[in-house]
Amino acid sequence: MKTSLTALTAALFMTFTASAAEVITIDTPTLDNTVQKVYSVYCPFCYKYEKAVTPNLIKNLPSGTKFQAICLENKGELGVESCEVLAAADTISHAKYKQAKMAMYAAIHDKKLKDVKGSKAIKGNLAAIGLQAAGISQAEFKSALSSVKAQEKLAYDRTIALTIAKKKGIPAIVVNGNKMIDTSTITSLPNLDETIKNNL
């Protein structure tokens, strides 16, 4: 497993330049000591980041830095329901959020289920996969989704996710709200860590 993740990480950062990563100023609200990642479960590169990059990114953040995952509703036929499941699951526990997210990623990219992607996608099917993996009942989901925390999360993500995604695509990594790292210019995990630290 470790070897495969190492190879995957190397592939993600394959480049012939050792220059500093590019950081782009974007028109989104400024935050303090915050790193955000914009993603969609429909994005194959986001899935690779989820497995090979994000865990190290979070682990190596400077003390006191907040990490926020921002869900993009505008990608994929069932993008809205995937974000609703994740917002609701995270109000119950972060472990359930991760279980739901990885199950939906796997359904789309590993299992390539036809009823969750493309013209044959069936509303509710992707949500059902995420909820089942996290052990969340429909009643629990509805209650969690209607909570203030989940609704505020969905509303917040909508205000910035598409603006950020339109700039350079996803996954997108944003530091302090308005400084987006051009992930195509990142050469390694240490380079990413350094770029984040230098822009906090």
Secondary structure as UniProt FT lines:
FT   HELIX           2..12
FT   STRAND          23..25
FT   STRAND          34..39
FT   TURN            41..42
FT   HELIX           44..52
FT   HELIX           54..59
FT   TURN            63..64
FT   STRAND          66..71
FT   TURN            73..74
FT   TURN            77..78
FT   HELIX           79..92
FT   HELIX           94..109
FT   TURN            114..115
FT   HELIX           118..120
FT   TURN            123..124
FT   HELIX           125..134
FT   HELIX           138..145
FT   HELIX           148..168
FT   STRAND          172..175
FT   TURN            176..178
FT   STRAND          179..181
FT   HELIX           183..185
FT   HELIX           189..199
//
